[in-house]
Amino acid sequence: MTLSYSAFLARPKCVQFSLPLLNSCWSVKMSAKDAKTDLDAGVLNNSEWVKRWGVGDTAFHQGAHDPLFDTHGDMMFEGGAKSVFAPLCGKSLDLIWMYDRGHTVVGVEIAEQAVQELFSENKLDVQVQQVEGVGPLYKSTDGRLQVYVGDLFDLTKDRLGEFDRVWDSKSIVAINVVDQERYRDLLLSFLKKDGQYYLITIDYDPVVWPGPPHNITDQRVRQLYGEYCNIEVIQESNLTGISNPDNKASGGHAPPAEPNSVGAALRTSSYLYERYYKMAFK
């Protein structure tokens, strides 16, 4: 999950934007056990995400780590090995990048197929155990890479502890809107008092697409996190301006897209931004 809409787009990359990838409903990045899928309302449940992995609807997955690591990795992980929590992680190569550099990485993903492929495709020996109340836990033999298969909201601070870093690579845009505050509270509970939270969002005209991925404005980020955290935009990419004769840049009157085509929808948006945030407790 680079833009490139990758992890979206699952692992967003700020300089490479590939619209064809958007035409597939992107990453298994949401926690919605009891929600009823309603595409018109932008609501998907867990089983729908698992189904999409099963049928190979995974054009969102990128074959490279997020480029932010190349430009900001020294700053992000200054001081040596860190513990990192990565919500709704799919089989992102971001986890492998961090693991290969000595960090301890814990993820959670609803689709077991994605987790199995993460370990097998990267030739990592794996141990699997059942965690009561959550589901399977896949672990590298050295224990530094762990991915829970289950619903994010079944995890707790008591079970996982606290982390030096939270790596939220467009996970929040997959969360059903009604769960965003709950999501924020849970992830902040995993962050150490002196830790850093890296958040990646997509901001577009919500008229053209109900989500997911959900539109997250800069104002919304500050509404959610501003009471608790100092917030810094460390990178912003303006992805607007894709050639489309139907886009009148009318501030919200772009024609609606077909309900199964996020790529078509975003092509009609009068604005499209990707933002990377660095946050820390006040």
Secondary structure, 3 states (H helix, E strand, C coil): CCCCCCCCCCCCCCCCCCHHHHHCCCCCCCCCCCCCCEHHHCECCHHHHHHHHHCCCCCCCCCCCCCHHHHHHHHHCCCCCCEEEECCCCCCHHHHHHHHCCCEEEEEECCHHHHHHHHHHCCCCEEEEEECCCEEEEEECCCCEEEEECCHHHCCHHHHCCEEEEEEECCHHHCCHHHHHHHHHHHHHCEEEEEEEEEEEEEECHHHCCCCCCCCCHHHHHHHHCCCEEEEEEEEEECCCCCCCCCCCCCCCCCCCCCCCHHHHHHCCCCEEEEEEEEEEC
